[in-house]
Amino acid sequence: MEKIKSFQITGMTISGFKSYQESTELVFGNLTIITGGNGRGKTSVADAIAFAVTGLPFFGERGIDRLHNEENPDVYIAMRFVDDTGRAHELVRTRQKNRMCITYDGGEVRQLDLKDLFGESDVFLSILNPLYFIEELGDKGKNLLELYLPVESVLEQLPPDLALALKEEPLLSPETYLKNKRADVRNLEESILHMRGQRDQAEAQGKARLQMAESAAQKQAALQEELTALEEKQFDGLDIPAMREQLVDLSARYEEALRDSSGGEEQDRLSELRAKIAKRQAEQYQSEYAQPLAETAAQVKNLAARYQQEGRNYQFLSAGNPCPTCYRPIPADILPEVQAEIKKSADAILTEGKTKQAQLLELQGLDKKAADTFEQFKADDLAKWEQEADDLEAQRQALAGAVPQETVDLRRQIETLSASIEYGNLSQEEFDRLAECREELRQCFAELSAAEKAAGQPPEDIDGQIAQANEQIAALKKQISNTAQYVSKRAEMLFSALKMNRVEISLYDVVKSTGEVKDAFKFTYAGWRYDRLSLSEKIRAGMEVSELMKRLTGRNYPVFVDNMESVDDLANARPTGQVIMAKCVRGAELYVGPVNSTPAAGQQKAA
């Protein structure tokens, strides 16, 4: 169905509608006058025209049951009109038992079809009813005007480089576009604050790891110094190679002496057993848990440092101070929320720390158990082998008789020389400390390796991410600036399109410094606010708005002026198209007809 650009009502048939019980024929001219006393049905004509086209009354109220006549509930309205091509049409709307039926030129249509013909109900009523746009639509009128204002050529009015930059941007709703871009800027700025917090936290953790590494290095140096001193003392002034040669010589002489004094087989077994005992005595416990112990201990220390830092953060939290994570000032109303987050983080670190501490204790227990088992097995082996050696020695003596004194002396010399080779100049306590230093040094090496591994992990390029975010912010701000110029030009064009005789409408204001658009729907007539106007001034103002809607929508429809008795003329409004004027004449019967015509039969109807 094609859009009707213009039409003029020629006649109407009304029945069952408000004060019109029986079928009533009305005739209209280009300029139509409706007169009569109160309650005669003047405004009902306006409601009938609006209802025929939109299904709503003159002021667009919902709930149309009150439009039914009390005696005749079957609504029938037939509106006859001619369009801008001179073709005659008839629009009929009926309502019976809550069922609405619409026919156009004899064919049934839907309200959606009438929308295509006459435009949206707000458009039609804003033209028909001069007071509808201002008094009924209110702020919704802003959206209606923006829908029809000619803004397609805004880019053509901008400098070429700016137009090119905005060409691919979705600017159908620049206000929403700006709002989204500003939200993107805020999100990026908050992201930068968060990344700075992450960077500072990473630097703090890096310093803590560095301190741990330095501490491990210092401990290693101290242990190495102590170990070096013990090792230097152990063999200072001793010729160990010569002593080993001497031991070999004594052992050979001792074995030869034993062979001379006893059977060779027992002596060979005894020699092998003595060598086995000496080898077992020299064995030291080698911990398989040194590396995981060092790594877990380092993790426990790191978590302890982080927990202490969170505790300090929580202690110094207060309204107005910067957040230790994002560095934004903390408003008083969200301080409890920030405190809860810090406490939650600290509790999580504490829980993890307890878990790691438990793992460390478990590893230490396993290590001690393994060391105790090693020492127990060693002691058991040595006791067993010593007993076997004593038994062999007894057997050998029983077979050979008394051991010669020379053999006994050689054995004592061998034992003394073996002890000197093993202990050197160290006491038993110093020798034990030497073994402890070696074990602690191994653990220290593992701890230092773990700390250096953690410190050597490549840091996240947070500075690069911050720089990238700043570049994005700069690009967004450039887009915002460009769009602000677009909005400013668009507002200028909108204001130009809204120019009227004495009425001024302002849809919004543009903040030039930021380009931000603020709703500012203002309506004035001759400089006066609408709510300060008299009825006649409101009607004149409404007539100008009705003409504006005609101009913007390209639809020239009839205008119905109610309460015309308060207006002596409409010269300033310069109405175009059909005008229907209703005027109250005290005590008079209803009259509807073209101006300068005489009442005809069927044109008068008592209310």
Disulfide bonds with the S-S distance in Angstrom:
none
